[in-house]
Amino acid sequence: MKTLGMLGGVGPQTTAETYLSVIEAVRKAGRDSYPPIVVYNLPFPFRVEREAIVEGRNAEQMIPFLTEGARVLERSGADFGILPCNTLHAYIEDVRKASSVPFLSILEETARALSAFEPKTIGFLATRSTLASGIYERALAGTGRAFVYPAEDEQMALTEMIVRLLAGSPGYEERAVVETVAESLAARGADVILLACTDIQLAARHADVPVPIVDTMEVLGNAAVRELLA
């Protein structure tokens, strides 16, 4: 079995959830051993995390941590890697160039997963940085799909929720935020909600929303399992 490398810590709960979900999926596939996984927790300062992920500025400060992390995974024997964070996929090509380890892209995998739903309009739940970067719009360019986004007050509520999740909240109490914003996006035409922030999954799994949800963390985890079992 191949060895999976994970660049973790953005945030820690999401990393742990992805790690556990990959192990469980390999078990369900009938394999008789645990999958080999190397996790490198990115040691960036909390200030950098808040600016890049929450406040939507200075995200380029993360690049040296990401590229060094890719080299650490290479030295650790990883056959391929994943980065379970949407926001930092703005720099996925920097990560790919930093080492010989091939990295799966949450953007490319999500674009493929969305095709199964044939959505006309996609609603986004994401950090300010992800929305400002336009990474999903570029990944989905040419598909003819429309996009709807949270209003400013809704985005503020999402940002505050993400702060709590990054601080360790289990996500149950935050589900109301996801439900409110998702219902607003659906009312404005979204026929699929894209969880374009892997941390939001921690709250969304408790939520009841009126349209299908595509969870990018789940998509990336499934892609990792696919590669492990290949």
C-alpha positions in Angstrom: 0.0 0.0 0.0 1.2 3.5 -0.8 2.1 5.9 2.0 -0.1 9.0 2.4 1.4 12.3 3.5 -0.8 14.9 5.1 0.1 18.6 5.6 -2.0 19.2 8.8 -2.9 21.8 11.3 -5.2 24.0 9.3 -7.1 23.4 11.6 -6.1 20.5 13.8 -9.6 19.1 14.2 -10.0 18.9 10.5 -6.7 17.1 10.1 -7.7 14.6 12.8 -11.1 14.0 11.1 -9.5 13.5 7.7 -6.9 11.1 9.2 -9.6 9.0 11.0 -12.0 9.0 8.0 -9.2 7.6 5.7 -8.4 4.9 8.2 -12.1 3.9 8.5 -12.6 3.8 4.8 -9.6 1.6 4.3 -10.9 -0.7 7.0 -14.3 -0.9 5.2 -12.6 -1.7 2.0 -11.5 -5.0 3.6 -7.8 -4.4 4.0 -6.1 -6.3 6.8 -3.8 -3.6 8.0 -3.8 0.1 8.8 -2.8 2.5 6.0 0.6 4.0 6.3 0.1 7.8 6.9 2.6 10.5 7.7 1.2 13.7 9.2 3.3 16.9 9.4 1.6 19.6 11.4 2.5 23.0 9.9 4.2 25.0 12.7 3.0 28.5 11.7 2.3 31.1 14.4 -1.3 31.6 15.5 -1.1 35.2 14.2 -0.3 34.0 10.7 -3.2 31.5 10.8 -5.7 34.1 11.9 -4.6 36.6 9.3 -4.5 34.0 6.4 -7.5 31.9 7.3 -9.9 34.1 9.2 -9.1 37.7 8.2 -8.4 36.9 4.6 -5.1 38.8 4.3 -1.4 38.0 4.0 -2.0 34.4 3.2 1.2 34.3 1.2 3.0 34.1 4.6 2.0 30.4 4.7 3.9 29.5 1.5 7.3 28.8 3.2 5.6 26.6 5.8 3.8 24.7 3.1 6.8 24.1 0.9 9.0 23.0 3.8 6.2 20.7 4.8 6.1 19.1 1.4 9.9 18.5 1.7 9.4 17.0 5.2 6.8 14.5 3.7 9.2 13.6 0.9 12.0 12.9 3.4 9.5 10.8 5.4 8.7 8.5 2.5 5.3 9.7 1.4 4.2 8.5 -2.0 1.6 11.2 -2.4 0.2 14.0 -0.3 -2.9 15.9 0.6 -3.5 19.4 2.1 -6.9 19.3 3.9 -7.4 23.1 3.7 -9.3 24.9 0.9 -7.9 28.4 1.5 -4.3 27.2 1.1 -5.0 25.5 -2.2 -4.4 28.9 -3.7 -0.7 27.7 -3.3 -1.1 24.1 -4.3 1.2 24.6 -7.3 3.9 26.0 -5.0 3.5 22.8 -2.8 3.7 20.6 -5.9 6.9 22.2 -7.1 8.6 22.0 -3.7 9.2 18.3 -3.7 8.8 15.1 -5.8 5.7 14.1 -3.8 2.6 14.4 -6.0 -0.2 16.2 -4.2 -3.9 15.6 -4.9 -5.8 18.9 -5.3 -9.1 19.5 -3.4 -10.1 21.8 -6.3 -9.6 19.2 -9.0 -11.3 16.4 -7.0 -14.2 18.6 -6.0 -14.8 19.7 -9.7 -15.1 16.0 -10.6 -17.4 15.3 -7.6 -19.7 18.1 -8.5 -20.3 16.7 -12.0 -22.4 13.9 -10.4 -24.9 16.5 -9.2 -25.1 18.4 -12.5 -25.8 21.7 -10.5 -26.8 24.9 -12.3 -26.0 27.2 -9.4 -23.5 26.5 -6.6 -23.7 28.2 -3.2 -20.4 28.7 -1.3 -19.6 28.4 2.4 -16.0 29.4 2.7 -13.5 31.7 4.4 -13.0 35.2 3.1 -9.6 34.2 1.7 -11.0 31.4 -0.3 -13.8 33.6 -1.8 -11.3 36.4 -2.5 -8.9 34.1 -4.3 -11.4 32.8 -6.8 -9.8 29.3 -6.8 -13.0 27.4 -7.2 -14.3 29.8 -9.9 -11.1 29.1 -11.9 -11.4 25.3 -11.2 -15.0 25.3 -12.5 -14.4 27.7 -15.4 -16.1 26.7 -18.6 -18.8 24.5 -16.9 -21.5 27.1 -17.4 -22.4 27.1 -13.7 -23.5 30.2 -11.7 -22.3 31.0 -8.2 -24.0 32.6 -5.2 -22.2 33.8 -2.1 -23.1 34.7 1.5 -24.2 38.3 2.2 -21.8 40.3 4.3 -23.6 39.7 7.6 -23.8 36.0 6.7 -20.0 35.9 5.9 -19.3 37.6 9.2 -21.3 34.9 11.1 -19.4 32.2 9.2 -16.1 33.8 10.0 -16.9 34.0 13.7 -18.0 30.3 13.5 -14.7 29.3 11.8 -12.8 31.0 14.7 -14.6 28.9 17.2 -14.0 25.8 15.3 -10.3 26.5 14.9 -10.3 27.1 18.7 -11.6 23.6 19.3 -15.4 23.8 19.3 -16.9 20.4 18.3 -19.3 22.1 16.0 -22.7 21.0 17.3 -23.7 24.5 18.5 -22.5 26.1 15.3 -24.9 24.1 13.1 -27.5 26.9 13.2 -25.1 29.3 11.4 -24.7 26.7 8.6 -28.4 26.1 8.3 -29.2 29.9 8.2 -26.7 30.7 5.5 -27.4 27.6 3.5 -31.1 28.4 3.4 -30.3 31.9 2.3 -28.1 30.6 -0.6 -30.8 28.1 -1.6 -33.5 30.8 -1.6 -31.2 32.7 -4.1 -31.0 29.8 -6.4 -28.3 27.4 -5.2 -29.2 23.8 -5.9 -25.9 22.6 -4.3 -24.0 23.9 -1.3 -20.2 23.6 -1.6 -18.5 23.4 1.8 -15.4 25.2 0.5 -13.9 25.4 4.0 -12.8 22.0 5.5 -13.4 23.3 9.0 -17.1 24.0 8.3 -17.7 20.3 7.9 -17.4 20.0 11.7 -20.6 22.0 12.0 -22.3 21.1 8.8 -22.5 17.4 9.7 -25.1 18.4 12.3 -27.1 20.7 10.1 -30.3 20.3 8.2 -30.2 22.1 4.9 -32.7 22.2 2.0 -30.3 21.2 -0.9 -27.5 18.7 -1.3 -24.1 19.5 0.3 -20.8 18.6 -1.3 -18.2 18.4 1.5 -14.7 19.1 0.1 -13.1 17.4 3.1 -15.0 14.2 2.3 -14.1 14.5 -1.3 -10.4 14.9 -0.6 -10.5 12.0 1.9 -12.2 9.7 -0.7 -9.5 10.6 -3.2 -6.8 9.8 -0.8 -8.4 6.4 -0.1 -8.6 5.8 -3.9 -4.9 6.3 -4.2 -4.1 4.2 -1.2 -6.0 1.3 -2.5 -4.9 1.6 -6.1 
